Amino acid sequence: MPLATDFQTVTPALFSWHAYEPAVKCELSSCALDTEEGLILVDPIELADASFAEMIHGRKPRAIVITNGNHTRDAEKFRALLGVKIFASTGAEGPEITPDGTLADGQLAFGQMRILSLPGAGPGEIALVGNGIACIGDALIHLPPHGLRILPDQYCADPAQLRRSLRKLLSCDFQVMTFAHGAPLTDSPRTKLQQLLA
């Protein structure tokens, strides 16, 4: 996995970092949420020491969440470093890593984060939504030059099912959307998703 040096504070409770991975020819993005239960790292890749220190300063690491079975990334390193547990949906389990706990559709976890399963994308795809933020794995991507778009069909388990699944997000209230591939979207993400699914 690449070492991310590009780190940003998106909101006082949301942090994002990313790096290009030549092996998959794609930008890998990660985020961390400062919830009432502590800091939740989502699909983490390794982060430069200074940025990592800035992110955890004064915060208690709580958990690591993997949004699908393709996103083990550097979760094991962070589990060992922070002494926290890894969580994923049951469909995201695989040979590379064994989660410590599972997350189910509709579950309220880590304070006020709602878990939404998004079948049709990658194995065990989930999103976390709460506190005005929607954290997306592969179901949606936000990369130049296209901007916000649905995961291309060739990477989907079932493209039509994924489009139906994504409508769950429209019942949620959020002002920021993060992605496993692409920069956070802070300009009317829910409206843009609605337009994308129209």
Secondary structure, DSSP 8 states (H G I E B T S, - for coil): ---B-EEEEEETTEEEEEEEETTTTEEEEEEEEEETTEEEEES---B-HHHHHHHHTT--EEEEE-SSTT--TTHHHHHHHHT-EEEE-GGG-BTTB--SEE--TT-EETTTEEEEE-TTSSTT-EEEEETEEEE-SSSEEEETTTEEEE--GGG-S-HHHHHHHHGGGGGS-EEEEE-SSB--B-SSHHHHHHHHH-
